Each structure stands twice: as C-alpha cells, then as structure tokens.
Amino acid sequence: MSRKSFVLYTEWEDAFDGQPNDIAGELIKAIFDYVRTEEMPQTDNTVVNAMFSIFKPAIDRNIGKYDAAIKQRKEAALKSAESRKHQANDRKRTSTVSVSDSVSVSDTLSFNGESVREGANKVFDLQSIKEQLLSDEIWKESVCMQSTLGVSFISMLPDQLDKFIAYIVSIGEERSISNISDAKRRFTYWWQNHGRKEVQDENKQVYTVPN
C-alpha cells in the first residue's frame, strides 16, 4: 500500500542528535524505506539496526492505524455510493406521482422519511463532529504536527474543538458544515487564524521591571 505520510515522534530527536550525520541519515532512509515497502532495511551498520529495532514497534503501530483508516474510508465510500444510487432510484419512482392524485409534488418527494425541503435544512450535529474527530487517530496525529505544538496538542484538542464549535455557532455558520470533511477543513482554518493566536496569547508571560 502506498502511504502518503507517517509519524515521527519528537521524543526521537535526542536519539538522532546523539549520532553522527551519516548514521542519522542512514537511519531516516531506513525508516522511509520500511514505511514504503514494509521490508526490513538491508544495512550492515549495527548502530542503525539497533536504533531501528527500537523505533520499529511505534512505526508498525502507526502503519496499522493508517491502513485501517484507509480501509474504513474506502468501505464508507462504497456504502455511500450504493446509498446514493438507491436514493436516486427512490426519487425517480416517487417523482412519477401524478398531480391529479391531489397530492403536491413537494409533499410526495421523500428522502429517508424526510421531505426534500426538510433534508436541505438539516444541520450536521456539532457534538457528533467532536466525537468523530477525537476518534480519528490519523487526523489527530496530522493536526498535532500542523499545530506546531507537537504531541502536547493532543491534550489540548478536546478544549480547542469546543472553542471551534462555539466560534462556528457564534458566527451563525453551522449550516456550512455538512460532513466531517468540512469540519476538518474549517477546524484547520480556525486554528491557523484564531485558535493558535489565542493559545500563544495565553502563554505569554508579563515581566515587571522593578523600581
């Protein structure tokens, strides 16, 4: 499977810093090769082999999470496509109802038990957004790297999601989030333009010059 990303942990930095550049370079190449091919690196360097064996369990664990997430998304996409096909067939059948039956077209067309008008006005549940994002391990690892705060951002994420949702509600844009992809995109934009600045302001220390 071709993977577009994998996780490098900041706690590994000390291990890299403690090695000469040639060893560190060979090690990072071995990690990239393993993530791409899942074949053990072919190297005669005992230091590289020893360090790689330390990192390998964490790499394997994240590869498993990545592959499982990709499989889940593919299965969800197939189910969604099949559902849309059935819904299109249902709409086609209901649209043949004659106006002479004294039933208006707007009252007849249905979408999973809801009128088309009601379905169009339906808002994606904001609490569900938070739960889905917090259960997406791949997304959490990605957003931690993008946050510039590293793994410490994991503990901050639930509170930041609450602030993000409160912001969306305050500006009246709940209807702009219709699916989880919208939520991920909007959260990234919010963090870059609002959330990060707020955290940085909270962490600023005020120094008083003594008289």
Secondary structure, 3 states (H helix, E strand, C coil): CCCCCCCCCHHHHHHHHCCCHHHHHHHHHHHHHHHHHCCCCCCCCHHHHHHHHHHHHHHHHHHHHHHHHHHHHHHHHHHHHHHHHHHHHHHHHHCCCCHHHCCCHHHHCEECCEEHHHHHCCCCCHHHHHHHHHHCHHHHHHHHHHHCCHHHHHHHHHHHHHHHHHHHHHCCCHHHCCCHHHHHHHHHHHHHHHHHHHHHHHHCCCCCCCC
